[in-house]
C-alpha cells in the first residue's frame, strides 16, 4: 500500500510556538467556514423540500380541507413538537413554499423527489 499517505511521510518545517498557533487557527477557521457553508446549503435545500411537500399537500392532501388557513400554524406547531427546528413561526415553510413557484426549481425538486423514491425501493 505504497499509495497511501501516512503521517510519517508528511514533512513539515519545524515551527515555533506562534506558527503552531497560527496554523491550527487557520485550519480551524477554514474548516469552520466550510462547515457553515455546508450547513447553509443543507438548510436551504431542507426549506425548499419542506415547501415542495407543503405545496403538494395543499394541492392533493387527503385531509387538506380540515386545516385551511391554519395549515402553516398547525404544521409549525406539530413539527416543533417533534423537535424540527427553525419552523416554529412557519416562516421557513412559507418561504420554502413560495420559492417553489419558480418553475425550474420546482422541476428540479420533483426530479430529486422521484430519484429519492426510486432509491427507497
Biopython code that builds the backbone (N, CA, C, O; Angstrom):
import numpy as np
from Bio.PDB.StructureBuilder import StructureBuilder

atoms = [
    (1, "UNK", "N", (0.827, -1.186, 0.000)),
    (1, "UNK", "CA", (0.000, 0.000, 0.000)),
    (1, "UNK", "C", (0.873, 1.252, 0.000)),
    (1, "UNK", "O", (0.787, 2.098, 0.890)),
    (2, "UNK", "N", (1.680, 1.337, -0.986)),
    (2, "UNK", "CA", (2.601, 2.455, -1.093)),
    (2, "UNK", "C", (1.901, 3.759, -1.447)),
    (2, "UNK", "O", (2.439, 4.838, -1.199)),
    (3, "UNK", "N", (0.683, 3.669, -2.038)),
    (3, "UNK", "CA", (-0.039, 4.867, -2.443)),
    (3, "UNK", "C", (-0.629, 5.632, -1.260)),
    (3, "UNK", "O", (-0.901, 6.828, -1.368)),
    (4, "UNK", "N", (-0.822, 4.963, -0.157)),
    (4, "UNK", "CA", (-1.420, 5.625, 0.994)),
    (4, "UNK", "C", (-0.445, 6.627, 1.588)),
    (4, "UNK", "O", (0.763, 6.395, 1.641)),
    (5, "UNK", "N", (-0.999, 7.741, 2.029)),
    (5, "UNK", "CA", (-0.186, 8.763, 2.676)),
    (5, "UNK", "C", (-0.263, 8.512, 4.173)),
    (5, "UNK", "O", (-1.350, 8.440, 4.745)),
    (6, "UNK", "N", (0.867, 8.383, 4.787)),
    (6, "UNK", "CA", (0.894, 8.189, 6.229)),
    (6, "UNK", "C", (1.441, 9.442, 6.888)),
    (6, "UNK", "O", (2.077, 10.277, 6.244)),
    (7, "UNK", "N", (1.184, 9.556, 8.163)),
    (7, "UNK", "CA", (1.670, 10.715, 8.908)),
    (7, "UNK", "C", (3.185, 10.789, 8.849)),
    (7, "UNK", "O", (3.754, 11.880, 8.894)),
    (8, "UNK", "N", (3.839, 9.652, 8.749)),
    (8, "UNK", "CA", (5.296, 9.637, 8.701)),
    (8, "UNK", "C", (5.829, 10.202, 7.385)),
    (8, "UNK", "O", (6.946, 10.718, 7.351)),
    (9, "UNK", "N", (5.051, 10.114, 6.301)),
    (9, "UNK", "CA", (5.538, 10.574, 5.004)),
    (9, "UNK", "C", (5.317, 12.068, 4.780)),
    (9, "UNK", "O", (5.829, 12.623, 3.808)),
    (10, "UNK", "N", (4.571, 12.720, 5.652)),
    (10, "UNK", "CA", (4.344, 14.157, 5.519)),
    (10, "UNK", "C", (5.475, 14.884, 6.222)),
    (10, "UNK", "O", (5.729, 14.666, 7.407)),
    (11, "UNK", "N", (6.141, 15.737, 5.491)),
    (11, "UNK", "CA", (7.222, 16.503, 6.109)),
    (11, "UNK", "C", (6.769, 17.937, 6.283)),
    (11, "UNK", "O", (6.242, 18.565, 5.365)),
    (12, "UNK", "N", (6.984, 18.425, 7.463)),
    (12, "UNK", "CA", (6.632, 19.812, 7.782)),
    (12, "UNK", "C", (7.885, 20.511, 8.282)),
    (12, "UNK", "O", (8.741, 19.893, 8.914)),
    (13, "UNK", "N", (7.985, 21.780, 8.001)),
    (13, "UNK", "CA", (9.120, 22.509, 8.560)),
    (13, "UNK", "C", (8.964, 22.622, 10.079)),
    (13, "UNK", "O", (7.851, 22.552, 10.599)),
    (14, "UNK", "N", (10.034, 22.790, 10.755)),
    (14, "UNK", "CA", (9.974, 22.998, 12.207)),
    (14, "UNK", "C", (9.262, 24.318, 12.466)),
    (14, "UNK", "O", (9.558, 25.327, 11.825)),
    (15, "UNK", "N", (8.331, 24.309, 13.398)),
    (15, "UNK", "CA", (7.540, 25.503, 13.711)),
    (15, "UNK", "C", (7.904, 26.024, 15.088)),
    (15, "UNK", "O", (8.265, 25.264, 15.986)),
    (16, "UNK", "N", (7.802, 27.330, 15.235)),
    (16, "UNK", "CA", (7.879, 27.861, 16.587)),
    (16, "UNK", "C", (6.457, 27.876, 17.153)),
    (16, "UNK", "O", (5.507, 27.575, 16.430)),
    (17, "UNK", "N", (6.301, 28.213, 18.402)),
    (17, "UNK", "CA", (5.002, 28.128, 19.064)),
    (17, "UNK", "C", (3.948, 28.991, 18.367)),
    (17, "UNK", "O", (2.832, 28.523, 18.143)),
    (18, "UNK", "N", (4.267, 30.215, 18.025)),
    (18, "UNK", "CA", (3.280, 31.096, 17.385)),
    (18, "UNK", "C", (2.902, 30.598, 15.990)),
    (18, "UNK", "O", (1.756, 30.768, 15.572)),
    (19, "UNK", "N", (3.821, 29.998, 15.277)),
    (19, "UNK", "CA", (3.490, 29.407, 13.982)),
    (19, "UNK", "C", (2.530, 28.226, 14.164)),
    (19, "UNK", "O", (1.610, 28.039, 13.369)),
    (20, "UNK", "N", (2.751, 27.439, 15.209)),
    (20, "UNK", "CA", (1.839, 26.335, 15.527)),
    (20, "UNK", "C", (0.445, 26.875, 15.817)),
    (20, "UNK", "O", (-0.543, 26.356, 15.297)),
    (21, "UNK", "N", (0.360, 27.906, 16.637)),
    (21, "UNK", "CA", (-0.932, 28.529, 16.952)),
    (21, "UNK", "C", (-1.590, 29.029, 15.671)),
    (21, "UNK", "O", (-2.781, 28.800, 15.460)),
    (22, "UNK", "N", (-0.834, 29.706, 14.817)),
    (22, "UNK", "CA", (-1.373, 30.262, 13.568)),
    (22, "UNK", "C", (-1.887, 29.172, 12.629)),
    (22, "UNK", "O", (-2.962, 29.324, 12.049)),
    (23, "UNK", "N", (-1.149, 28.089, 12.469)),
    (23, "UNK", "CA", (-1.577, 27.035, 11.542)),
    (23, "UNK", "C", (-2.834, 26.334, 12.080)),
    (23, "UNK", "O", (-3.732, 26.000, 11.307)),
    (24, "UNK", "N", (-2.900, 26.116, 13.377)),
    (24, "UNK", "CA", (-4.102, 25.494, 13.958)),
    (24, "UNK", "C", (-5.298, 26.429, 13.829)),
    (24, "UNK", "O", (-6.402, 25.988, 13.510)),
    (25, "UNK", "N", (-5.080, 27.730, 14.077)),
    (25, "UNK", "CA", (-6.171, 28.711, 13.927)),
    (25, "UNK", "C", (-6.664, 28.753, 12.489)),
    (25, "UNK", "O", (-7.870, 28.821, 12.248)),
    (26, "UNK", "N", (-5.753, 28.713, 11.541)),
    (26, "UNK", "CA", (-6.141, 28.738, 10.122)),
    (26, "UNK", "C", (-6.926, 27.482, 9.749)),
    (26, "UNK", "O", (-7.943, 27.570, 9.062)),
    (27, "UNK", "N", (-6.467, 26.326, 10.194)),
    (27, "UNK", "CA", (-7.203, 25.078, 9.935)),
    (27, "UNK", "C", (-8.605, 25.188, 10.525)),
    (27, "UNK", "O", (-9.590, 24.846, 9.871)),
    (28, "UNK", "N", (-8.687, 25.665, 11.759)),
    (28, "UNK", "CA", (-9.997, 25.822, 12.410)),
    (28, "UNK", "C", (-10.888, 26.784, 11.621)),
    (28, "UNK", "O", (-12.042, 26.469, 11.331)),
    (29, "UNK", "N", (-10.353, 27.954, 11.277)),
    (29, "UNK", "CA", (-11.153, 28.958, 10.556)),
    (29, "UNK", "C", (-11.629, 28.437, 9.205)),
    (29, "UNK", "O", (-12.799, 28.585, 8.852)),
    (30, "UNK", "N", (-10.715, 27.826, 8.451)),
    (30, "UNK", "CA", (-11.067, 27.334, 7.118)),
    (30, "UNK", "C", (-12.124, 26.229, 7.181)),
    (30, "UNK", "O", (-13.101, 26.256, 6.434)),
    (31, "UNK", "N", (-11.926, 25.271, 8.065)),
    (31, "UNK", "CA", (-12.871, 24.152, 8.126)),
    (31, "UNK", "C", (-14.190, 24.553, 8.785)),
    (31, "UNK", "O", (-15.237, 23.998, 8.451)),
    (32, "UNK", "N", (-14.152, 25.502, 9.710)),
    (32, "UNK", "CA", (-15.407, 26.010, 10.285)),
    (32, "UNK", "C", (-16.231, 26.740, 9.226)),
    (32, "UNK", "O", (-17.452, 26.591, 9.164)),
    (33, "UNK", "N", (-15.548, 27.530, 8.395)),
    (33, "UNK", "CA", (-16.252, 28.230, 7.311)),
    (33, "UNK", "C", (-16.835, 27.237, 6.325)),
    (33, "UNK", "O", (-17.959, 27.416, 5.856)),
    (34, "UNK", "N", (-16.087, 26.192, 6.004)),
    (34, "UNK", "CA", (-16.573, 25.161, 5.089)),
    (34, "UNK", "C", (-17.788, 24.448, 5.684)),
    (34, "UNK", "O", (-18.754, 24.171, 4.974)),
    (35, "UNK", "N", (-17.744, 24.154, 6.968)),
    (35, "UNK", "CA", (-18.879, 23.502, 7.632)),
    (35, "UNK", "C", (-20.102, 24.415, 7.613)),
    (35, "UNK", "O", (-21.220, 23.947, 7.397)),
    (36, "UNK", "N", (-19.901, 25.701, 7.836)),
    (36, "UNK", "CA", (-21.021, 26.651, 7.807)),
    (36, "UNK", "C", (-21.673, 26.701, 6.434)),
    (36, "UNK", "O", (-22.898, 26.737, 6.320)),
    (37, "UNK", "N", (-20.840, 26.704, 5.386)),
    (37, "UNK", "CA", (-21.399, 26.715, 4.028)),
    (37, "UNK", "C", (-22.199, 25.445, 3.766)),
    (37, "UNK", "O", (-23.264, 25.499, 3.152)),
    (38, "UNK", "N", (-21.698, 24.313, 4.223)),
    (38, "UNK", "CA", (-22.409, 23.042, 4.025)),
    (38, "UNK", "C", (-23.731, 23.048, 4.779)),
    (38, "UNK", "O", (-24.751, 22.600, 4.254)),
    (39, "UNK", "N", (-23.716, 23.553, 6.004)),
    (39, "UNK", "CA", (-24.950, 23.623, 6.792)),
    (39, "UNK", "C", (-25.941, 24.568, 6.122)),
    (39, "UNK", "O", (-27.125, 24.249, 6.019)),
    (40, "UNK", "N", (-25.471, 25.724, 5.665)),
    (40, "UNK", "CA", (-26.371, 26.676, 4.997)),
    (40, "UNK", "C", (-26.987, 26.064, 3.743)),
    (40, "UNK", "O", (-28.181, 26.233, 3.494)),
    (41, "UNK", "N", (-26.196, 25.364, 2.963)),
    (41, "UNK", "CA", (-26.720, 24.724, 1.753)),
    (41, "UNK", "C", (-27.745, 23.657, 2.124)),
    (41, "UNK", "O", (-28.784, 23.540, 1.475)),
    (42, "UNK", "N", (-27.459, 22.888, 3.154)),
    (42, "UNK", "CA", (-28.394, 21.841, 3.581)),
    (42, "UNK", "C", (-29.695, 22.434, 4.100)),
    (42, "UNK", "O", (-30.773, 21.922, 3.798)),
    (43, "UNK", "N", (-29.605, 23.506, 4.876)),
    (43, "UNK", "CA", (-30.831, 24.136, 5.397)),
    (43, "UNK", "C", (-31.649, 24.763, 4.275)),
    (43, "UNK", "O", (-32.879, 24.727, 4.311)),
    (44, "UNK", "N", (-30.983, 25.333, 3.287)),
    (44, "UNK", "CA", (-31.709, 25.886, 2.140)),
    (44, "UNK", "C", (-32.433, 24.769, 1.398)),
    (44, "UNK", "O", (-33.609, 24.905, 1.060)),
    (45, "UNK", "N", (-31.741, 23.680, 1.149)),
    (45, "UNK", "CA", (-32.376, 22.539, 0.493)),
    (45, "UNK", "C", (-33.523, 22.001, 1.341)),
    (45, "UNK", "O", (-34.588, 21.672, 0.818)),
    (46, "UNK", "N", (-33.304, 21.915, 2.649)),
    (46, "UNK", "CA", (-34.370, 21.464, 3.555)),
    (46, "UNK", "C", (-35.617, 22.341, 3.397)),
    (46, "UNK", "O", (-36.728, 21.825, 3.282)),
    (47, "UNK", "N", (-35.435, 23.653, 3.393)),
    (47, "UNK", "CA", (-36.576, 24.559, 3.283)),
    (47, "UNK", "C", (-37.271, 24.414, 1.935)),
    (47, "UNK", "O", (-38.499, 24.468, 1.867)),
    (48, "UNK", "N", (-36.511, 24.232, 0.871)),
    (48, "UNK", "CA", (-37.122, 24.020, -0.447)),
    (48, "UNK", "C", (-37.942, 22.733, -0.453)),
    (48, "UNK", "O", (-39.060, 22.701, -0.968)),
    (49, "UNK", "N", (-37.380, 21.678, 0.121)),
    (49, "UNK", "CA", (-38.103, 20.408, 0.149)),
    (49, "UNK", "C", (-39.337, 20.483, 1.035)),
    (49, "UNK", "O", (-40.374, 19.914, 0.696)),
    (50, "UNK", "N", (-39.241, 21.177, 2.163)),
    (50, "UNK", "CA", (-40.424, 21.381, 3.003)),
    (50, "UNK", "C", (-41.492, 22.104, 2.189)),
    (50, "UNK", "O", (-42.665, 21.730, 2.207)),
    (51, "UNK", "N", (-41.065, 23.146, 1.474)),
    (51, "UNK", "CA", (-42.006, 23.889, 0.637)),
    (51, "UNK", "C", (-42.636, 23.013, -0.420)),
    (51, "UNK", "O", (-43.830, 23.126, -0.699)),
    (52, "UNK", "N", (-41.834, 22.136, -1.012)),
    (52, "UNK", "CA", (-42.356, 21.215, -2.017)),
    (52, "UNK", "C", (-43.448, 20.329, -1.417)),
    (52, "UNK", "O", (-44.533, 20.197, -1.985)),
    (53, "UNK", "N", (-43.154, 19.728, -0.276)),
    (53, "UNK", "CA", (-44.135, 18.843, 0.358)),
    (53, "UNK", "C", (-45.402, 19.603, 0.755)),
    (53, "UNK", "O", (-46.512, 19.096, 0.591)),
    (54, "UNK", "N", (-45.232, 20.818, 1.276)),
    (54, "UNK", "CA", (-46.403, 21.615, 1.668)),
    (54, "UNK", "C", (-47.237, 21.955, 0.441)),
    (54, "UNK", "O", (-48.462, 21.831, 0.465)),
    (55, "UNK", "N", (-46.583, 22.379, -0.624)),
    (55, "UNK", "CA", (-47.322, 22.738, -1.838)),
    (55, "UNK", "C", (-48.083, 21.534, -2.393)),
    (55, "UNK", "O", (-49.243, 21.650, -2.787)),
    (56, "UNK", "N", (-47.421, 20.388, -2.418)),
    (56, "UNK", "CA", (-48.094, 19.180, -2.913)),
    (56, "UNK", "C", (-49.260, 18.792, -1.994)),
    (56, "UNK", "O", (-50.306, 18.350, -2.468)),
    (57, "UNK", "N", (-49.077, 18.957, -0.703)),
    (57, "UNK", "CA", (-50.155, 18.660, 0.241)),
    (57, "UNK", "C", (-51.335, 19.598, -0.003)),
    (57, "UNK", "O", (-52.489, 19.170, 0.001)),
    (58, "UNK", "N", (-51.035, 20.887, -0.216)),
    (58, "UNK", "CA", (-52.104, 21.854, -0.472)),
    (58, "UNK", "C", (-52.866, 21.512, -1.738)),
    (58, "UNK", "O", (-54.056, 21.812, -1.835)),
    (59, "UNK", "N", (-52.216, 20.895, -2.705)),
    (59, "UNK", "CA", (-52.872, 20.508, -3.958)),
    (59, "UNK", "C", (-53.625, 19.193, -3.844)),
    (59, "UNK", "O", (-54.733, 19.057, -4.363)),
    (60, "UNK", "N", (-53.011, 18.208, -3.150)),
    (60, "UNK", "CA", (-53.540, 16.853, -3.214)),
    (60, "UNK", "C", (-53.769, 16.185, -1.861)),
    (60, "UNK", "O", (-54.193, 15.030, -1.826)),
    (61, "UNK", "N", (-53.508, 16.862, -0.757)),
    (61, "UNK", "CA", (-53.617, 16.233, 0.558)),
    (61, "UNK", "C", (-55.010, 15.691, 0.819)),
    (61, "UNK", "O", (-56.010, 16.360, 0.555)),
    (62, "UNK", "N", (-55.066, 14.488, 1.332)),
    (62, "UNK", "CA", (-56.347, 13.819, 1.567)),
    (62, "UNK", "C", (-57.219, 14.613, 2.534)),
    (62, "UNK", "O", (-58.426, 14.741, 2.329)),
    (63, "UNK", "N", (-56.596, 15.152, 3.604)),
    (63, "UNK", "CA", (-57.367, 15.858, 4.618)),
    (63, "UNK", "C", (-57.083, 17.362, 4.638)),
    (63, "UNK", "O", (-57.271, 18.014, 5.665)),
    (64, "UNK", "N", (-56.635, 17.913, 3.512)),
    (64, "UNK", "CA", (-56.211, 19.308, 3.463)),
    (64, "UNK", "C", (-57.314, 20.296, 3.819)),
    (64, "UNK", "O", (-57.021, 21.368, 4.348)),
    (65, "UNK", "N", (-58.560, 19.971, 3.548)),
    (65, "UNK", "CA", (-59.652, 20.907, 3.834)),
    (65, "UNK", "C", (-59.868, 21.101, 5.334)),
    (65, "UNK", "O", (-60.478, 22.088, 5.745)),
    (66, "UNK", "N", (-59.383, 20.185, 6.146)),
    (66, "UNK", "CA", (-59.523, 20.322, 7.600)),
    (66, "UNK", "C", (-58.683, 21.460, 8.147)),
    (66, "UNK", "O", (-59.016, 22.023, 9.189)),
    (67, "UNK", "N", (-57.594, 21.813, 7.463)),
    (67, "UNK", "CA", (-56.654, 22.777, 8.007)),
    (67, "UNK", "C", (-56.837, 24.182, 7.451)),
    (67, "UNK", "O", (-56.643, 25.157, 8.177)),
    (68, "UNK", "N", (-57.198, 24.306, 6.208)),
    (68, "UNK", "CA", (-57.461, 25.604, 5.599)),
    (68, "UNK", "C", (-56.368, 26.630, 5.842)),
    (68, "UNK", "O", (-55.186, 26.362, 5.630)),
    (69, "UNK", "N", (-56.789, 27.824, 6.297)),
    (69, "UNK", "CA", (-55.851, 28.928, 6.522)),
    (69, "UNK", "C", (-54.884, 28.663, 7.672)),
    (69, "UNK", "O", (-53.862, 29.341, 7.777)),
    (70, "UNK", "N", (-55.172, 27.724, 8.509)),
    (70, "UNK", "CA", (-54.338, 27.445, 9.686)),
    (70, "UNK", "C", (-53.277, 26.376, 9.418)),
    (70, "UNK", "O", (-52.602, 25.930, 10.346)),
    (71, "UNK", "N", (-53.128, 25.965, 8.167)),
    (71, "UNK", "CA", (-52.189, 24.893, 7.855)),
    (71, "UNK", "C", (-50.788, 25.205, 8.350)),
    (71, "UNK", "O", (-50.186, 24.379, 9.036)),
    (72, "UNK", "N", (-50.256, 26.369, 8.025)),
    (72, "UNK", "CA", (-48.874, 26.692, 8.389)),
    (72, "UNK", "C", (-48.699, 26.722, 9.903)),
    (72, "UNK", "O", (-47.701, 26.222, 10.420)),
    (73, "UNK", "N", (-49.660, 27.304, 10.619)),
    (73, "UNK", "CA", (-49.567, 27.350, 12.076)),
    (73, "UNK", "C", (-49.608, 25.956, 12.675)),
    (73, "UNK", "O", (-48.811, 25.632, 13.556)),
    (74, "UNK", "N", (-50.525, 25.135, 12.207)),
    (74, "UNK", "CA", (-50.644, 23.772, 12.749)),
    (74, "UNK", "C", (-49.430, 22.937, 12.391)),
    (74, "UNK", "O", (-48.956, 22.138, 13.199)),
    (75, "UNK", "N", (-48.928, 23.122, 11.180)),
    (75, "UNK", "CA", (-47.753, 22.386, 10.753)),
    (75, "UNK", "C", (-46.533, 22.786, 11.593)),
    (75, "UNK", "O", (-45.790, 21.925, 12.064)),
    (76, "UNK", "N", (-46.335, 24.087, 11.777)),
    (76, "UNK", "CA", (-45.210, 24.566, 12.585)),
    (76, "UNK", "C", (-45.312, 24.038, 14.013)),
    (76, "UNK", "O", (-44.309, 23.628, 14.595)),
    (77, "UNK", "N", (-46.487, 24.047, 14.564)),
    (77, "UNK", "CA", (-46.691, 23.546, 15.931)),
    (77, "UNK", "C", (-46.358, 22.055, 16.017)),
    (77, "UNK", "O", (-45.648, 21.633, 16.929)),
    (78, "UNK", "N", (-46.855, 21.272, 15.092)),
    (78, "UNK", "CA", (-46.604, 19.825, 15.107)),
    (78, "UNK", "C", (-45.128, 19.504, 14.885)),
    (78, "UNK", "O", (-44.567, 18.646, 15.566)),
    (79, "UNK", "N", (-44.502, 20.189, 13.936)),
    (79, "UNK", "CA", (-43.088, 19.930, 13.664)),
    (79, "UNK", "C", (-42.219, 20.318, 14.854)),
    (79, "UNK", "O", (-41.253, 19.622, 15.170)),
    (80, "UNK", "N", (-42.554, 21.422, 15.513)),
    (80, "UNK", "CA", (-41.813, 21.852, 16.690)),
    (80, "UNK", "C", (-41.923, 20.811, 17.802)),
    (80, "UNK", "O", (-40.948, 20.549, 18.507)),
    (81, "UNK", "N", (-43.102, 20.219, 17.961)),
    (81, "UNK", "CA", (-43.287, 19.173, 18.973)),
    (81, "UNK", "C", (-42.378, 17.976, 18.692)),
    (81, "UNK", "O", (-41.945, 17.300, 19.625)),
    (82, "UNK", "N", (-42.086, 17.711, 17.428)),
    (82, "UNK", "CA", (-41.210, 16.603, 17.058)),
    (82, "UNK", "C", (-39.731, 17.004, 17.027)),
    (82, "UNK", "O", (-38.878, 16.211, 16.629)),
    (83, "UNK", "N", (-39.437, 18.223, 17.445)),
    (83, "UNK", "CA", (-38.039, 18.657, 17.526)),
    (83, "UNK", "C", (-37.467, 19.198, 16.242)),
    (83, "UNK", "O", (-36.253, 19.369, 16.139)),
    (84, "UNK", "N", (-38.312, 19.479, 15.247)),
    (84, "UNK", "CA", (-37.825, 20.068, 13.995)),
    (84, "UNK", "C", (-37.589, 21.551, 14.267)),
    (84, "UNK", "O", (-38.527, 22.290, 14.566)),
    (85, "UNK", "N", (-36.342, 21.978, 14.162)),
    (85, "UNK", "CA", (-36.003, 23.366, 14.487)),
    (85, "UNK", "C", (-36.188, 24.281, 13.279)),
    (85, "UNK", "O", (-36.178, 23.838, 12.130)),
    (86, "UNK", "N", (-36.354, 25.556, 13.570)),
    (86, "UNK", "CA", (-36.417, 26.558, 12.515)),
    (86, "UNK", "C", (-37.757, 26.679, 11.816)),
    (86, "UNK", "O", (-37.845, 27.321, 10.769)),
    (87, "UNK", "N", (-38.803, 26.079, 12.369)),
    (87, "UNK", "CA", (-40.121, 26.172, 11.742)),
    (87, "UNK", "C", (-41.180, 26.666, 12.722)),
    (87, "UNK", "O", (-42.373, 26.614, 12.422)),
    (88, "UNK", "N", (-40.756, 27.143, 13.887)),
    (88, "UNK", "CA", (-41.713, 27.457, 14.939)),
    (88, "UNK", "C", (-42.709, 28.556, 14.576)),
    (88, "UNK", "O", (-43.828, 28.573, 15.088)),
    (89, "UNK", "N", (-42.309, 29.470, 13.698)),
    (89, "UNK", "CA", (-43.255, 30.519, 13.302)),
    (89, "UNK", "C", (-43.839, 30.283, 11.914)),
    (89, "UNK", "O", (-44.640, 31.086, 11.435)),
    (90, "UNK", "N", (-43.459, 29.223, 11.285)),
    (90, "UNK", "CA", (-43.994, 28.902, 9.966)),
    (90, "UNK", "C", (-43.341, 29.658, 8.824)),
    (90, "UNK", "O", (-43.658, 29.405, 7.661)),
    (91, "UNK", "N", (-42.430, 30.588, 9.130)),
    (91, "UNK", "CA", (-41.816, 31.401, 8.072)),
    (91, "UNK", "C", (-41.030, 30.576, 7.078)),
    (91, "UNK", "O", (-41.167, 30.778, 5.871)),
    (92, "UNK", "N", (-40.205, 29.647, 7.551)),
    (92, "UNK", "CA", (-39.396, 28.873, 6.604)),
    (92, "UNK", "C", (-40.282, 27.995, 5.742)),
    (92, "UNK", "O", (-39.936, 27.685, 4.602)),
    (93, "UNK", "N", (-41.419, 27.596, 6.279)),
    (93, "UNK", "CA", (-42.354, 26.788, 5.497)),
    (93, "UNK", "C", (-42.947, 27.634, 4.377)),
    (93, "UNK", "O", (-43.027, 27.194, 3.231)),
    (94, "UNK", "N", (-43.358, 28.842, 4.714)),
    (94, "UNK", "CA", (-43.940, 29.738, 3.709)),
    (94, "UNK", "C", (-42.887, 30.118, 2.675)),
    (94, "UNK", "O", (-43.169, 30.125, 1.477)),
    (95, "UNK", "N", (-41.682, 30.432, 3.127)),
    (95, "UNK", "CA", (-40.610, 30.807, 2.202)),
    (95, "UNK", "C", (-40.292, 29.642, 1.270)),
    (95, "UNK", "O", (-40.195, 29.817, 0.056)),
    (96, "UNK", "N", (-40.133, 28.463, 1.844)),
    (96, "UNK", "CA", (-39.846, 27.290, 1.017)),
    (96, "UNK", "C", (-40.923, 27.060, 0.001)),
    (96, "UNK", "O", (-40.635, 26.733, -1.151)),
    (97, "UNK", "N", (-42.159, 27.224, 0.404)),
    (97, "UNK", "CA", (-43.282, 27.005, -0.496)),
    (97, "UNK", "C", (-43.303, 28.050, -1.611)),
    (97, "UNK", "O", (-43.559, 27.716, -2.768)),
    (98, "UNK", "N", (-43.037, 29.311, -1.269)),
    (98, "UNK", "CA", (-43.092, 30.356, -2.296)),
    (98, "UNK", "C", (-41.934, 30.247, -3.273)),
    (98, "UNK", "O", (-42.084, 30.585, -4.447)),
    (99, "UNK", "N", (-40.774, 29.778, -2.807)),
    (99, "UNK", "CA", (-39.634, 29.606, -3.702)),
    (99, "UNK", "C", (-39.961, 28.585, -4.783)),
    (99, "UNK", "O", (-39.490, 28.699, -5.915)),
    (100, "UNK", "N", (-40.763, 27.595, -4.436)),
    (100, "UNK", "CA", (-41.074, 26.541, -5.402)),
    (100, "UNK", "C", (-41.996, 27.010, -6.517)),
    (100, "UNK", "O", (-42.296, 26.250, -7.438)),
    (101, "UNK", "N", (-42.447, 28.259, -6.438)),
    (101, "UNK", "CA", (-43.245, 28.781, -7.544)),
    (101, "UNK", "C", (-42.366, 29.049, -8.768)),
    (101, "UNK", "O", (-42.880, 29.271, -9.864)),
    (102, "UNK", "N", (-41.046, 29.028, -8.582)),
    (102, "UNK", "CA", (-40.122, 29.182, -9.701)),
    (102, "UNK", "C", (-40.128, 27.857, -10.468)),
    (102, "UNK", "O", (-39.700, 26.842, -9.920)),
    (103, "UNK", "N", (-40.598, 27.836, -11.720)),
    (103, "UNK", "CA", (-40.796, 26.572, -12.449)),
    (103, "UNK", "C", (-39.566, 25.675, -12.514)),
    (103, "UNK", "O", (-39.675, 24.465, -12.314)),
    (104, "UNK", "N", (-38.399, 26.249, -12.789)),
    (104, "UNK", "CA", (-37.201, 25.429, -12.932)),
    (104, "UNK", "C", (-36.834, 24.749, -11.611)),
    (104, "UNK", "O", (-36.426, 23.588, -11.588)),
    (105, "UNK", "N", (-36.986, 25.494, -10.511)),
    (105, "UNK", "CA", (-36.681, 24.933, -9.203)),
    (105, "UNK", "C", (-37.686, 23.845, -8.842)),
    (105, "UNK", "O", (-37.321, 22.808, -8.289)),
    (106, "UNK", "N", (-38.940, 24.090, -9.158)),
    (106, "UNK", "CA", (-39.968, 23.085, -8.889)),
    (106, "UNK", "C", (-39.673, 21.802, -9.664)),
    (106, "UNK", "O", (-39.802, 20.703, -9.126)),
    (107, "UNK", "N", (-39.279, 21.947, -10.923)),
    (107, "UNK", "CA", (-38.944, 20.789, -11.742)),
    (107, "UNK", "C", (-37.763, 20.033, -11.146)),
    (107, "UNK", "O", (-37.756, 18.802, -11.123)),
    (108, "UNK", "N", (-36.770, 20.767, -10.665)),
    (108, "UNK", "CA", (-35.597, 20.155, -10.048)),
    (108, "UNK", "C", (-35.997, 19.367, -8.793)),
    (108, "UNK", "O", (-35.538, 18.242, -8.596)),
    (109, "UNK", "N", (-36.840, 19.949, -7.957)),
    (109, "UNK", "CA", (-37.286, 19.269, -6.738)),
    (109, "UNK", "C", (-38.106, 18.025, -7.073)),
    (109, "UNK", "O", (-37.957, 16.987, -6.427)),
    (110, "UNK", "N", (-38.964, 18.129, -8.074)),
    (110, "UNK", "CA", (-39.749, 16.964, -8.473)),
    (110, "UNK", "C", (-38.838, 15.840, -8.949)),
    (110, "UNK", "O", (-39.054, 14.674, -8.616)),
    (111, "UNK", "N", (-37.814, 16.195, -9.733)),
    (111, "UNK", "CA", (-36.858, 15.197, -10.217)),
    (111, "UNK", "C", (-36.135, 14.537, -9.038)),
    (111, "UNK", "O", (-35.991, 13.314, -9.011)),
    (112, "UNK", "N", (-35.680, 15.334, -8.064)),
    (112, "UNK", "CA", (-34.989, 14.779, -6.896)),
    (112, "UNK", "C", (-35.916, 13.920, -6.064)),
    (112, "UNK", "O", (-35.496, 12.900, -5.517)),
    (113, "UNK", "N", (-37.174, 14.320, -5.963)),
    (113, "UNK", "CA", (-38.153, 13.533, -5.221)),
    (113, "UNK", "C", (-38.332, 12.166, -5.882)),
    (113, "UNK", "O", (-38.398, 11.148, -5.195)),
    (114, "UNK", "N", (-38.409, 12.144, -7.203)),
    (114, "UNK", "CA", (-38.548, 10.878, -7.926)),
    (114, "UNK", "C", (-37.315, 9.996, -7.724)),
    (114, "UNK", "O", (-37.439, 8.784, -7.553)),
    (115, "UNK", "N", (-36.130, 10.603, -7.744)),
    (115, "UNK", "CA", (-34.901, 9.841, -7.513)),
    (115, "UNK", "C", (-34.875, 9.253, -6.104)),
    (115, "UNK", "O", (-34.476, 8.104, -5.915)),
    (116, "UNK", "N", (-35.302, 10.041, -5.117)),
    (116, "UNK", "CA", (-35.332, 9.554, -3.738)),
    (116, "UNK", "C", (-36.286, 8.379, -3.613)),
    (116, "UNK", "O", (-35.995, 7.401, -2.925)),
    (117, "UNK", "N", (-37.419, 8.480, -4.277)),
    (117, "UNK", "CA", (-38.405, 7.381, -4.228)),
    (117, "UNK", "C", (-37.848, 6.119, -4.871)),
    (117, "UNK", "O", (-38.080, 5.016, -4.376)),
    (118, "UNK", "N", (-37.116, 6.270, -5.968)),
    (118, "UNK", "CA", (-36.507, 5.114, -6.620)),
    (118, "UNK", "C", (-35.455, 4.463, -5.723)),
    (118, "UNK", "O", (-35.344, 3.237, -5.677)),
    (119, "UNK", "N", (-34.697, 5.275, -5.020)),
    (119, "UNK", "CA", (-33.642, 4.732, -4.147)),
    (119, "UNK", "C", (-34.215, 3.972, -2.957)),
    (119, "UNK", "O", (-33.569, 3.067, -2.429)),
    (120, "UNK", "N", (-35.400, 4.326, -2.541)),
    (120, "UNK", "CA", (-36.031, 3.630, -1.401)),
    (120, "UNK", "C", (-36.491, 2.239, -1.786)),
    (120, "UNK", "O", (-36.567, 1.358, -0.929)),
    (121, "UNK", "N", (-36.800, 2.022, -3.054)),
    (121, "UNK", "CA", (-37.338, 0.727, -3.482)),
    (121, "UNK", "C", (-36.301, -0.294, -3.728)),
    (121, "UNK", "O", (-36.622, -1.425, -4.093)),
]
sb = StructureBuilder()
sb.init_structure("model")
sb.init_model(0)
sb.init_chain("A")
sb.init_seg("    ")
for serial, (resi, resn, name, xyz) in enumerate(atoms, 1):
    if name == "N":
        sb.init_residue(resn, " ", resi, " ")
    sb.init_atom(name, np.array(xyz, "f"), 0.0, 1.0, " ", f" {name:<3s}", serial, name[0])
structure = sb.get_structure()
